[in-house]
Amino acid sequence: MGLWTLLEGCLLLANAMAIINEERFLSSRGLSFQEYSGVKRNSFKGQILGLIYATQYLRVPLILLNLLFVVVKLVSG
């Protein structure tokens, strides 16, 4: 496993977090952003929830990064 494969795996994980729907998936499991404000934000669940929201707000750079990976894969074979 090389560095490129590791970066591809991280990109796939970021893509998965970016498409999670709050109303259909997170709030039904008690993980809405309003419930984890204040002190609970420093917990592990709060940190993961913050990471999910960060990836959802950074969708445009994520799309550009996906395009870069696709072009490199096409060129390198």
PDB file with SEQRES, HELIX, SHEET and CRYST1 records, atoms N, CA, C and O in Angstrom:
SEQRES   1 A   77  MET GLY LEU TRP THR LEU LEU GLU GLY CYS LEU LEU LEU          
SEQRES   2 A   77  ALA ASN ALA MET ALA ILE ILE ASN GLU GLU ARG PHE LEU          
SEQRES   3 A   77  SER SER ARG GLY LEU SER PHE GLN GLU TYR SER GLY VAL          
SEQRES   4 A   77  LYS ARG ASN SER PHE LYS GLY GLN ILE LEU GLY LEU ILE          
SEQRES   5 A   77  TYR ALA THR GLN TYR LEU ARG VAL PRO LEU ILE LEU LEU          
SEQRES   6 A   77  ASN LEU LEU PHE VAL VAL VAL LYS LEU VAL SER GLY              
HELIX    1 AA1 LEU A    3  ALA A   18  1                                  16    
HELIX    2 AA2 GLU A   22  LEU A   26  3                                   5    
HELIX    3 AA3 SER A   27  ARG A   29  5                                   3    
HELIX    4 AA4 GLY A   38  ASN A   42  5                                   5    
HELIX    5 AA5 PHE A   44  TYR A   57  1                                  14    
HELIX    6 AA6 ARG A   59  SER A   76  1                                  18    
CRYST1    1.000    1.000    1.000  90.00  90.00  90.00 P 1           1          
ATOM      1  N   MET A   1       0.849  -1.178   0.000  1.00  0.00           N  
ATOM      2  CA  MET A   1       0.000   0.000   0.000  1.00  0.00           C  
ATOM      3  C   MET A   1       0.892   1.238   0.000  1.00  0.00           C  
ATOM      4  O   MET A   1       1.744   1.413   0.871  1.00  0.00           O  
ATOM      5  N   GLY A   2       0.679   2.068  -0.973  1.00  0.00           N  
ATOM      6  CA  GLY A   2       1.493   3.256  -1.081  1.00  0.00           C  
ATOM      7  C   GLY A   2       0.780   4.497  -0.569  1.00  0.00           C  
ATOM      8  O   GLY A   2      -0.362   4.448  -0.111  1.00  0.00           O  
ATOM      9  N   LEU A   3       1.484   5.591  -0.663  1.00  0.00           N  
ATOM     10  CA  LEU A   3       0.927   6.860  -0.209  1.00  0.00           C  
ATOM     11  C   LEU A   3      -0.273   7.272  -1.062  1.00  0.00           C  
ATOM     12  O   LEU A   3      -1.242   7.828  -0.546  1.00  0.00           O  
ATOM     13  N   TRP A   4      -0.206   6.999  -2.366  1.00  0.00           N  
ATOM     14  CA  TRP A   4      -1.307   7.360  -3.255  1.00  0.00           C  
ATOM     15  C   TRP A   4      -2.587   6.604  -2.891  1.00  0.00           C  
ATOM     16  O   TRP A   4      -3.676   7.178  -2.913  1.00  0.00           O  
ATOM     17  N   THR A   5      -2.455   5.335  -2.562  1.00  0.00           N  
ATOM     18  CA  THR A   5      -3.603   4.521  -2.170  1.00  0.00           C  
ATOM     19  C   THR A   5      -4.200   5.027  -0.861  1.00  0.00           C  
ATOM     20  O   THR A   5      -5.420   5.051  -0.699  1.00  0.00           O  
ATOM     21  N   LEU A   6      -3.349   5.425   0.062  1.00  0.00           N  
ATOM     22  CA  LEU A   6      -3.812   5.991   1.332  1.00  0.00           C  
ATOM     23  C   LEU A   6      -4.568   7.297   1.105  1.00  0.00           C  
ATOM     24  O   LEU A   6      -5.601   7.533   1.731  1.00  0.00           O  
ATOM     25  N   LEU A   7      -4.057   8.150   0.211  1.00  0.00           N  
ATOM     26  CA  LEU A   7      -4.746   9.400  -0.110  1.00  0.00           C  
ATOM     27  C   LEU A   7      -6.087   9.141  -0.787  1.00  0.00           C  
ATOM     28  O   LEU A   7      -7.061   9.849  -0.528  1.00  0.00           O  
ATOM     29  N   GLU A   8      -6.144   8.138  -1.648  1.00  0.00           N  
ATOM     30  CA  GLU A   8      -7.412   7.779  -2.283  1.00  0.00           C  
ATOM     31  C   GLU A   8      -8.433   7.298  -1.256  1.00  0.00           C  
ATOM     32  O   GLU A   8      -9.615   7.632  -1.345  1.00  0.00           O  
ATOM     33  N   GLY A   9      -7.981   6.524  -0.294  1.00  0.00           N  
ATOM     34  CA  GLY A   9      -8.871   6.057   0.767  1.00  0.00           C  
ATOM     35  C   GLY A   9      -9.406   7.203   1.606  1.00  0.00           C  
ATOM     36  O   GLY A   9     -10.582   7.213   1.970  1.00  0.00           O  
ATOM     37  N   CYS A  10      -8.550   8.167   1.916  1.00  0.00           N  
ATOM     38  CA  CYS A  10      -8.997   9.352   2.676  1.00  0.00           C  
ATOM     39  C   CYS A  10      -9.992  10.175   1.873  1.00  0.00           C  
ATOM     40  O   CYS A  10     -10.952  10.709   2.428  1.00  0.00           O  
ATOM     41  N   LEU A  11      -9.765  10.278   0.573  1.00  0.00           N  
ATOM     42  CA  LEU A  11     -10.693  11.004  -0.283  1.00  0.00           C  
ATOM     43  C   LEU A  11     -12.050  10.309  -0.343  1.00  0.00           C  
ATOM     44  O   LEU A  11     -13.087  10.971  -0.305  1.00  0.00           O  
ATOM     45  N   LEU A  12     -12.050   8.995  -0.436  1.00  0.00           N  
ATOM     46  CA  LEU A  12     -13.309   8.247  -0.440  1.00  0.00           C  
ATOM     47  C   LEU A  12     -14.052   8.407   0.886  1.00  0.00           C  
ATOM     48  O   LEU A  12     -15.279   8.512   0.897  1.00  0.00           O  
ATOM     49  N   LEU A  13     -13.330   8.425   1.991  1.00  0.00           N  
ATOM     50  CA  LEU A  13     -13.948   8.641   3.299  1.00  0.00           C  
ATOM     51  C   LEU A  13     -14.541  10.048   3.402  1.00  0.00           C  
ATOM     52  O   LEU A  13     -15.633  10.225   3.942  1.00  0.00           O  
ATOM     53  N   ALA A  14     -13.825  11.040   2.889  1.00  0.00           N  
ATOM     54  CA  ALA A  14     -14.347  12.414   2.883  1.00  0.00           C  
ATOM     55  C   ALA A  14     -15.590  12.524   2.003  1.00  0.00           C  
ATOM     56  O   ALA A  14     -16.529  13.241   2.348  1.00  0.00           O  
ATOM     57  N   ASN A  15     -15.604  11.822   0.874  1.00  0.00           N  
ATOM     58  CA  ASN A  15     -16.791  11.807   0.022  1.00  0.00           C  
ATOM     59  C   ASN A  15     -17.980  11.185   0.743  1.00  0.00           C  
ATOM     60  O   ASN A  15     -19.106  11.667   0.626  1.00  0.00           O  
ATOM     61  N   ALA A  16     -17.726  10.120   1.485  1.00  0.00           N  
ATOM     62  CA  ALA A  16     -18.810   9.461   2.221  1.00  0.00           C  
ATOM     63  C   ALA A  16     -19.385  10.381   3.297  1.00  0.00           C  
ATOM     64  O   ALA A  16     -20.598  10.413   3.504  1.00  0.00           O  
ATOM     65  N   MET A  17     -18.521  11.125   3.977  1.00  0.00           N  
ATOM     66  CA  MET A  17     -19.011  12.038   5.017  1.00  0.00           C  
ATOM     67  C   MET A  17     -19.737  13.237   4.419  1.00  0.00           C  
ATOM     68  O   MET A  17     -20.634  13.798   5.048  1.00  0.00           O  
ATOM     69  N   ALA A  18     -19.357  13.628   3.215  1.00  0.00           N  
ATOM     70  CA  ALA A  18     -19.961  14.807   2.599  1.00  0.00           C  
ATOM     71  C   ALA A  18     -21.386  14.561   2.135  1.00  0.00           C  
ATOM     72  O   ALA A  18     -22.159  15.511   2.012  1.00  0.00           O  
ATOM     73  N   ILE A  19     -21.757  13.315   1.874  1.00  0.00           N  
ATOM     74  CA  ILE A  19     -23.095  13.056   1.353  1.00  0.00           C  
ATOM     75  C   ILE A  19     -24.072  12.581   2.423  1.00  0.00           C  
ATOM     76  O   ILE A  19     -25.223  12.277   2.108  1.00  0.00           O  
ATOM     77  N   ILE A  20     -23.638  12.512   3.682  1.00  0.00           N  
ATOM     78  CA  ILE A  20     -24.547  12.097   4.752  1.00  0.00           C  
ATOM     79  C   ILE A  20     -25.604  13.169   4.951  1.00  0.00           C  
ATOM     80  O   ILE A  20     -25.280  14.347   5.108  1.00  0.00           O  
ATOM     81  N   ASN A  21     -26.856  12.767   4.945  1.00  0.00           N  
ATOM     82  CA  ASN A  21     -27.978  13.678   5.105  1.00  0.00           C  
ATOM     83  C   ASN A  21     -28.332  13.779   6.590  1.00  0.00           C  
ATOM     84  O   ASN A  21     -28.524  12.765   7.261  1.00  0.00           O  
ATOM     85  N   GLU A  22     -28.417  15.011   7.094  1.00  0.00           N  
ATOM     86  CA  GLU A  22     -28.683  15.201   8.519  1.00  0.00           C  
ATOM     87  C   GLU A  22     -30.089  14.764   8.905  1.00  0.00           C  
ATOM     88  O   GLU A  22     -30.269  14.089   9.918  1.00  0.00           O  
ATOM     89  N   GLU A  23     -31.085  15.139   8.113  1.00  0.00           N  
ATOM     90  CA  GLU A  23     -32.468  14.831   8.478  1.00  0.00           C  
ATOM     91  C   GLU A  23     -32.750  13.336   8.419  1.00  0.00           C  
ATOM     92  O   GLU A  23     -33.471  12.812   9.269  1.00  0.00           O  
ATOM     93  N   ARG A  24     -32.202  12.651   7.444  1.00  0.00           N  
ATOM     94  CA  ARG A  24     -32.526  11.240   7.248  1.00  0.00           C  
ATOM     95  C   ARG A  24     -31.627  10.303   8.033  1.00  0.00           C  
ATOM     96  O   ARG A  24     -32.061   9.217   8.417  1.00  0.00           O  
ATOM     97  N   PHE A  25     -30.393  10.691   8.280  1.00  0.00           N  
ATOM     98  CA  PHE A  25     -29.453   9.762   8.895  1.00  0.00           C  
ATOM     99  C   PHE A  25     -29.032  10.201  10.298  1.00  0.00           C  
ATOM    100  O   PHE A  25     -29.130   9.422  11.245  1.00  0.00           O  
ATOM    101  N   LEU A  26     -28.571  11.424  10.432  1.00  0.00           N  
ATOM    102  CA  LEU A  26     -27.991  11.838  11.702  1.00  0.00           C  
ATOM    103  C   LEU A  26     -29.032  12.086  12.786  1.00  0.00           C  
ATOM    104  O   LEU A  26     -28.878  11.599  13.906  1.00  0.00           O  
ATOM    105  N   SER A  27     -30.086  12.830  12.477  1.00  0.00           N  
ATOM    106  CA  SER A  27     -31.059  13.172  13.515  1.00  0.00           C  
ATOM    107  C   SER A  27     -31.853  11.960  13.984  1.00  0.00           C  
ATOM    108  O   SER A  27     -32.294  11.927  15.132  1.00  0.00           O  
ATOM    109  N   SER A  28     -32.046  10.962  13.121  1.00  0.00           N  
ATOM    110  CA  SER A  28     -32.758   9.762  13.550  1.00  0.00           C  
ATOM    111  C   SER A  28     -31.936   8.940  14.536  1.00  0.00           C  
ATOM    112  O   SER A  28     -32.489   8.108  15.255  1.00  0.00           O  
ATOM    113  N   ARG A  29     -30.631   9.161  14.579  1.00  0.00           N  
ATOM    114  CA  ARG A  29     -29.759   8.466  15.519  1.00  0.00           C  
ATOM    115  C   ARG A  29     -29.323   9.364  16.671  1.00  0.00           C  
ATOM    116  O   ARG A  29     -28.435   8.999  17.441  1.00  0.00           O  
ATOM    117  N   GLY A  30     -29.941  10.535  16.791  1.00  0.00           N  
ATOM    118  CA  GLY A  30     -29.628  11.450  17.886  1.00  0.00           C  
ATOM    119  C   GLY A  30     -28.316  12.176  17.727  1.00  0.00           C  
ATOM    120  O   GLY A  30     -27.671  12.510  18.721  1.00  0.00           O  
ATOM    121  N   LEU A  31     -27.902  12.429  16.491  1.00  0.00           N  
ATOM    122  CA  LEU A  31     -26.626  13.095  16.237  1.00  0.00           C  
ATOM    123  C   LEU A  31     -26.793  14.410  15.488  1.00  0.00           C  
ATOM    124  O   LEU A  31     -25.993  14.721  14.606  1.00  0.00           O  
ATOM    125  N   SER A  32     -27.799  15.174  15.818  1.00  0.00           N  
ATOM    126  CA  SER A  32     -27.957  16.455  15.135  1.00  0.00           C  
ATOM    127  C   SER A  32     -26.989  17.475  15.731  1.00  0.00           C  
ATOM    128  O   SER A  32     -26.543  17.326  16.868  1.00  0.00           O  
ATOM    129  N   PHE A  33     -26.671  18.498  14.967  1.00  0.00           N  
ATOM    130  CA  PHE A  33     -25.673  19.476  15.383  1.00  0.00           C  
ATOM    131  C   PHE A  33     -26.172  20.319  16.557  1.00  0.00           C  
ATOM    132  O   PHE A  33     -25.361  20.780  17.360  1.00  0.00           O  
ATOM    133  N   GLN A  34     -27.463  20.531  16.677  1.00  0.00           N  
ATOM    134  CA  GLN A  34     -28.011  21.324  17.772  1.00  0.00           C  
ATOM    135  C   GLN A  34     -27.848  20.611  19.114  1.00  0.00           C  
ATOM    136  O   GLN A  34     -27.692  21.273  20.141  1.00  0.00           O  
ATOM    137  N   GLU A  35     -27.881  19.289  19.127  1.00  0.00           N  
ATOM    138  CA  GLU A  35     -27.734  18.540  20.368  1.00  0.00           C  
ATOM    139  C   GLU A  35     -26.303  18.554  20.881  1.00  0.00           C  
ATOM    140  O   GLU A  35     -26.078  18.391  22.081  1.00  0.00           O  
ATOM    141  N   TYR A  36     -25.343  18.743  20.005  1.00  0.00           N  
ATOM    142  CA  TYR A  36     -23.940  18.706  20.390  1.00  0.00           C  
ATOM    143  C   TYR A  36     -23.315  20.089  20.355  1.00  0.00           C  
ATOM    144  O   TYR A  36     -22.281  20.291  19.720  1.00  0.00           O  
ATOM    145  N   SER A  37     -23.922  21.017  21.019  1.00  0.00           N  
ATOM    146  CA  SER A  37     -23.340  22.355  21.125  1.00  0.00           C  
ATOM    147  C   SER A  37     -22.827  22.549  22.549  1.00  0.00           C  
ATOM    148  O   SER A  37     -23.282  21.879  23.476  1.00  0.00           O  
ATOM    149  N   GLY A  38     -21.903  23.446  22.714  1.00  0.00           N  
ATOM    150  CA  GLY A  38     -21.385  23.746  24.039  1.00  0.00           C  
ATOM    151  C   GLY A  38     -20.356  22.745  24.508  1.00  0.00           C  
ATOM    152  O   GLY A  38     -19.370  22.485  23.819  1.00  0.00           O  
ATOM    153  N   VAL A  39     -20.586  22.183  25.682  1.00  0.00           N  
ATOM    154  CA  VAL A  39     -19.624  21.287  26.313  1.00  0.00           C  
ATOM    155  C   VAL A  39     -19.519  19.956  25.572  1.00  0.00           C  
ATOM    156  O   VAL A  39     -18.437  19.375  25.496  1.00  0.00           O  
ATOM    157  N   LYS A  40     -20.622  19.475  25.033  1.00  0.00           N  
ATOM    158  CA  LYS A  40     -20.609  18.189  24.350  1.00  0.00           C  
ATOM    159  C   LYS A  40     -19.796  18.219  23.062  1.00  0.00           C  
ATOM    160  O   LYS A  40     -19.459  17.167  22.519  1.00  0.00           O  
ATOM    161  N   ARG A  41     -19.483  19.397  22.574  1.00  0.00           N  
ATOM    162  CA  ARG A  41     -18.738  19.508  21.324  1.00  0.00           C  
ATOM    163  C   ARG A  41     -17.313  18.976  21.461  1.00  0.00           C  
ATOM    164  O   ARG A  41     -16.689  18.616  20.463  1.00  0.00           O  
ATOM    165  N   ASN A  42     -16.794  18.923  22.690  1.00  0.00           N  
ATOM    166  CA  ASN A  42     -15.435  18.417  22.899  1.00  0.00           C  
ATOM    167  C   ASN A  42     -15.393  16.908  23.033  1.00  0.00           C  
ATOM    168  O   ASN A  42     -14.305  16.335  23.089  1.00  0.00           O  
ATOM    169  N   SER A  43     -16.534  16.247  23.085  1.00  0.00           N  
ATOM    170  CA  SER A  43     -16.543  14.791  23.180  1.00  0.00           C  
ATOM    171  C   SER A  43     -16.172  14.186  21.828  1.00  0.00           C  
ATOM    172  O   SER A  43     -16.085  14.885  20.819  1.00  0.00           O  
ATOM    173  N   PHE A  44     -15.957  12.872  21.833  1.00  0.00           N  
ATOM    174  CA  PHE A  44     -15.572  12.192  20.596  1.00  0.00           C  
ATOM    175  C   PHE A  44     -16.678  12.281  19.550  1.00  0.00           C  
ATOM    176  O   PHE A  44     -16.406  12.532  18.376  1.00  0.00           O  
ATOM    177  N   LYS A  45     -17.936  12.074  19.977  1.00  0.00           N  
ATOM    178  CA  LYS A  45     -19.054  12.170  19.046  1.00  0.00           C  
ATOM    179  C   LYS A  45     -19.196  13.594  18.511  1.00  0.00           C  
ATOM    180  O   LYS A  45     -19.515  13.793  17.338  1.00  0.00           O  
ATOM    181  N   GLY A  46     -18.964  14.564  19.357  1.00  0.00           N  
ATOM    182  CA  GLY A  46     -19.034  15.950  18.912  1.00  0.00           C  
ATOM    183  C   GLY A  46     -17.962  16.291  17.903  1.00  0.00           C  
ATOM    184  O   GLY A  46     -18.207  17.036  16.955  1.00  0.00           O  
ATOM    185  N   GLN A  47     -16.767  15.745  18.103  1.00  0.00           N  
ATOM    186  CA  GLN A  47     -15.674  15.976  17.162  1.00  0.00           C  
ATOM    187  C   GLN A  47     -15.954  15.321  15.815  1.00  0.00           C  
ATOM    188  O   GLN A  47     -15.693  15.918  14.771  1.00  0.00           O  
ATOM    189  N   ILE A  48     -16.484  14.094  15.827  1.00  0.00           N  
ATOM    190  CA  ILE A  48     -16.822  13.406  14.580  1.00  0.00           C  
ATOM    191  C   ILE A  48     -17.938  14.151  13.859  1.00  0.00           C  
ATOM    192  O   ILE A  48     -17.905  14.293  12.637  1.00  0.00           O  
ATOM    193  N   LEU A  49     -18.920  14.622  14.609  1.00  0.00           N  
ATOM    194  CA  LEU A  49     -20.018  15.385  14.009  1.00  0.00           C  
ATOM    195  C   LEU A  49     -19.509  16.689  13.392  1.00  0.00           C  
ATOM    196  O   LEU A  49     -19.968  17.092  12.324  1.00  0.00           O  
ATOM    197  N   GLY A  50     -18.567  17.345  14.061  1.00  0.00           N  
ATOM    198  CA  GLY A  50     -17.953  18.548  13.499  1.00  0.00           C  
ATOM    199  C   GLY A  50     -17.191  18.255  12.219  1.00  0.00           C  
ATOM    200  O   GLY A  50     -17.207  19.058  11.286  1.00  0.00           O  
ATOM    201  N   LEU A  51     -16.524  17.111  12.168  1.00  0.00           N  
ATOM    202  CA  LEU A  51     -15.815  16.711  10.951  1.00  0.00           C  
ATOM    203  C   LEU A  51     -16.783  16.453   9.806  1.00  0.00           C  
ATOM    204  O   LEU A  51     -16.499  16.803   8.661  1.00  0.00           O  
ATOM    205  N   ILE A  52     -17.926  15.841  10.106  1.00  0.00           N  
ATOM    206  CA  ILE A  52     -18.941  15.596   9.076  1.00  0.00           C  
ATOM    207  C   ILE A  52     -19.462  16.911   8.532  1.00  0.00           C  
ATOM    208  O   ILE A  52     -19.596  17.063   7.317  1.00  0.00           O  
ATOM    209  N   TYR A  53     -19.759  17.865   9.401  1.00  0.00           N  
ATOM    210  CA  TYR A  53     -20.251  19.160   8.939  1.00  0.00           C  
ATOM    211  C   TYR A  53     -19.187  19.940   8.176  1.00  0.00           C  
ATOM    212  O   TYR A  53     -19.508  20.666   7.236  1.00  0.00           O  
ATOM    213  N   ALA A  54     -17.930  19.798   8.570  1.00  0.00           N  
ATOM    214  CA  ALA A  54     -16.855  20.486   7.844  1.00  0.00           C  
ATOM    215  C   ALA A  54     -16.736  19.952   6.421  1.00  0.00           C  
ATOM    216  O   ALA A  54     -16.537  20.724   5.484  1.00  0.00           O  
ATOM    217  N   THR A  55     -16.856  18.638   6.254  1.00  0.00           N  
ATOM    218  CA  THR A  55     -16.769  18.087   4.901  1.00  0.00           C  
ATOM    219  C   THR A  55     -17.981  18.468   4.067  1.00  0.00           C  
ATOM    220  O   THR A  55     -17.876  18.600   2.848  1.00  0.00           O  
ATOM    221  N   GLN A  56     -19.137  18.646   4.713  1.00  0.00           N  
ATOM    222  CA  GLN A  56     -20.317  19.055   3.962  1.00  0.00           C  
ATOM    223  C   GLN A  56     -20.201  20.499   3.492  1.00  0.00           C  
ATOM    224  O   GLN A  56     -20.707  20.839   2.423  1.00  0.00           O  
ATOM    225  N   TYR A  57     -19.545  21.355   4.273  1.00  0.00           N  
ATOM    226  CA  TYR A  57     -19.383  22.745   3.852  1.00  0.00           C  
ATOM    227  C   TYR A  57     -18.274  22.915   2.821  1.00  0.00           C  
ATOM    228  O   TYR A  57     -18.264  23.899   2.081  1.00  0.00           O  
ATOM    229  N   LEU A  58     -17.360  21.989   2.766  1.00  0.00           N  
ATOM    230  CA  LEU A  58     -16.237  22.079   1.824  1.00  0.00           C  
ATOM    231  C   LEU A  58     -16.451  21.176   0.616  1.00  0.00           C  
ATOM    232  O   LEU A  58     -15.526  20.492   0.179  1.00  0.00           O  
ATOM    233  N   ARG A  59     -17.643  21.170   0.085  1.00  0.00           N  
ATOM    234  CA  ARG A  59     -17.952  20.295  -1.051  1.00  0.00           C  
ATOM    235  C   ARG A  59     -17.264  20.741  -2.336  1.00  0.00           C  
ATOM    236  O   ARG A  59     -16.837  19.894  -3.119  1.00  0.00           O  
ATOM    237  N   VAL A  60     -17.145  22.040  -2.574  1.00  0.00           N  
ATOM    238  CA  VAL A  60     -16.532  22.520  -3.824  1.00  0.00           C  
ATOM    239  C   VAL A  60     -15.056  22.124  -3.887  1.00  0.00           C  
ATOM    240  O   VAL A  60     -14.629  21.597  -4.914  1.00  0.00           O  
ATOM    241  N   PRO A  61     -14.252  22.351  -2.837  1.00  0.00           N  
ATOM    242  CA  PRO A  61     -12.867  21.861  -2.911  1.00  0.00           C  
ATOM    243  C   PRO A  61     -12.788  20.347  -3.010  1.00  0.00           C  
ATOM    244  O   PRO A  61     -11.861  19.813  -3.619  1.00  0.00           O  
ATOM    245  N   LEU A  62     -13.755  19.648  -2.415  1.00  0.00           N  
ATOM    246  CA  LEU A  62     -13.779  18.198  -2.502  1.00  0.00           C  
ATOM    247  C   LEU A  62     -14.055  17.742  -3.932  1.00  0.00           C  
ATOM    248  O   LEU A  62     -13.477  16.755  -4.388  1.00  0.00           O  
ATOM    249  N   ILE A  63     -14.920  18.439  -4.633  1.00  0.00           N  
ATOM    250  CA  ILE A  63     -15.196  18.126  -6.035  1.00  0.00           C  
ATOM    251  C   ILE A  63     -13.940  18.349  -6.873  1.00  0.00           C  
ATOM    252  O   ILE A  63     -13.613  17.531  -7.732  1.00  0.00           O  
ATOM    253  N   LEU A  64     -13.243  19.443  -6.628  1.00  0.00           N  
ATOM    254  CA  LEU A  64     -12.011  19.716  -7.376  1.00  0.00           C  
ATOM    255  C   LEU A  64     -10.934  18.672  -7.084  1.00  0.00           C  
ATOM    256  O   LEU A  64     -10.191  18.275  -7.982  1.00  0.00           O  
ATOM    257  N   LEU A  65     -10.850  18.233  -5.844  1.00  0.00           N  
ATOM    258  CA  LEU A  65      -9.892  17.195  -5.492  1.00  0.00           C  
ATOM    259  C   LEU A  65     -10.245  15.871  -6.155  1.00  0.00           C  
ATOM    260  O   LEU A  65      -9.358  15.131  -6.580  1.00  0.00           O  
ATOM    261  N   ASN A  66     -11.540  15.569  -6.245  1.00  0.00           N  
ATOM    262  CA  ASN A  66     -11.979  14.372  -6.957  1.00  0.00           C  
ATOM    263  C   ASN A  66     -11.599  14.440  -8.436  1.00  0.00           C  
ATOM    264  O   ASN A  66     -11.141  13.453  -9.012  1.00  0.00           O  
ATOM    265  N   LEU A  67     -11.791  15.600  -9.040  1.00  0.00           N  
ATOM    266  CA  LEU A  67     -11.417  15.768 -10.442  1.00  0.00           C  
ATOM    267  C   LEU A  67      -9.921  15.577 -10.651  1.00  0.00           C  
ATOM    268  O   LEU A  67      -9.500  14.975 -11.639  1.00  0.00           O  
ATOM    269  N   LEU A  68      -9.123  16.089  -9.727  1.00  0.00           N  
ATOM    270  CA  LEU A  68      -7.680  15.925  -9.811  1.00  0.00           C  
ATOM    271  C   LEU A  68      -7.297  14.452  -9.726  1.00  0.00           C  
ATOM    272  O   LEU A  68      -6.440  13.991 -10.481  1.00  0.00           O  
ATOM    273  N   PHE A  69      -7.918  13.715  -8.819  1.00  0.00           N  
ATOM    274  CA  PHE A  69      -7.619  12.293  -8.689  1.00  0.00           C  
ATOM    275  C   PHE A  69      -8.033  11.522  -9.935  1.00  0.00           C  
ATOM    276  O   PHE A  69      -7.319  10.615 -10.362  1.00  0.00           O  
ATOM    277  N   VAL A  70      -9.165  11.864 -10.521  1.00  0.00           N  
ATOM    278  CA  VAL A  70      -9.625  11.177 -11.733  1.00  0.00           C  
ATOM    279  C   VAL A  70      -8.669  11.445 -12.886  1.00  0.00           C  
ATOM    280  O   VAL A  70      -8.328  10.524 -13.628  1.00  0.00           O  
ATOM    281  N   VAL A  71      -8.233  12.689 -13.048  1.00  0.00           N  
ATOM    282  CA  VAL A  71      -7.313  13.024 -14.133  1.00  0.00           C  
ATOM    283  C   VAL A  71      -5.979  12.300 -13.962  1.00  0.00           C  
ATOM    284  O   VAL A  71      -5.424  11.781 -14.931  1.00  0.00           O  
ATOM    285  N   VAL A  72      -5.465  12.266 -12.730  1.00  0.00           N  
ATOM    286  CA  VAL A  72      -4.196  11.571 -12.496  1.00  0.00           C  
ATOM    287  C   VAL A  72      -4.352  10.085 -12.778  1.00  0.00           C  
ATOM    288  O   VAL A  72      -3.452   9.473 -13.352  1.00  0.00           O  
ATOM    289  N   LYS A  73      -5.476   9.493 -12.386  1.00  0.00           N  
ATOM    290  CA  LYS A  73      -5.706   8.074 -12.663  1.00  0.00           C  
ATOM    291  C   LYS A  73      -5.803   7.808 -14.157  1.00  0.00           C  
ATOM    292  O   LYS A  73      -5.294   6.796 -14.640  1.00  0.00           O  
ATOM    293  N   LEU A  74      -6.453   8.706 -14.895  1.00  0.00           N  
ATOM    294  CA  LEU A  74      -6.566   8.540 -16.341  1.00  0.00           C  
ATOM    295  C   LEU A  74      -5.208   8.650 -17.033  1.00  0.00           C  
ATOM    296  O   LEU A  74      -4.917   7.910 -17.972  1.00  0.00           O  
ATOM    297  N   VAL A  75      -4.395   9.571 -16.563  1.00  0.00           N  
ATOM    298  CA  VAL A  75      -3.087   9.779 -17.180  1.00  0.00           C  
ATOM    299  C   VAL A  75      -2.127   8.642 -16.821  1.00  0.00           C  
ATOM    300  O   VAL A  75      -1.380   8.160 -17.673  1.00  0.00           O  
ATOM    301  N   SER A  76      -2.153   8.222 -15.570  1.00  0.00           N  
ATOM    302  CA  SER A  76      -1.179   7.205 -15.146  1.00  0.00           C  
ATOM    303  C   SER A  76      -1.602   5.787 -15.471  1.00  0.00           C  
ATOM    304  O   SER A  76      -0.776   4.874 -15.489  1.00  0.00           O  
ATOM    305  N   GLY A  77      -2.889   5.601 -15.729  1.00  0.00           N  
ATOM    306  CA  GLY A  77      -3.319   4.254 -16.140  1.00  0.00           C  
ATOM    307  C   GLY A  77      -3.959   3.494 -15.096  1.00  0.00           C  
ATOM    308  O   GLY A  77      -4.362   2.353 -15.322  1.00  0.00           O  
TER     309      GLY A  77                                                      
END                                                                             
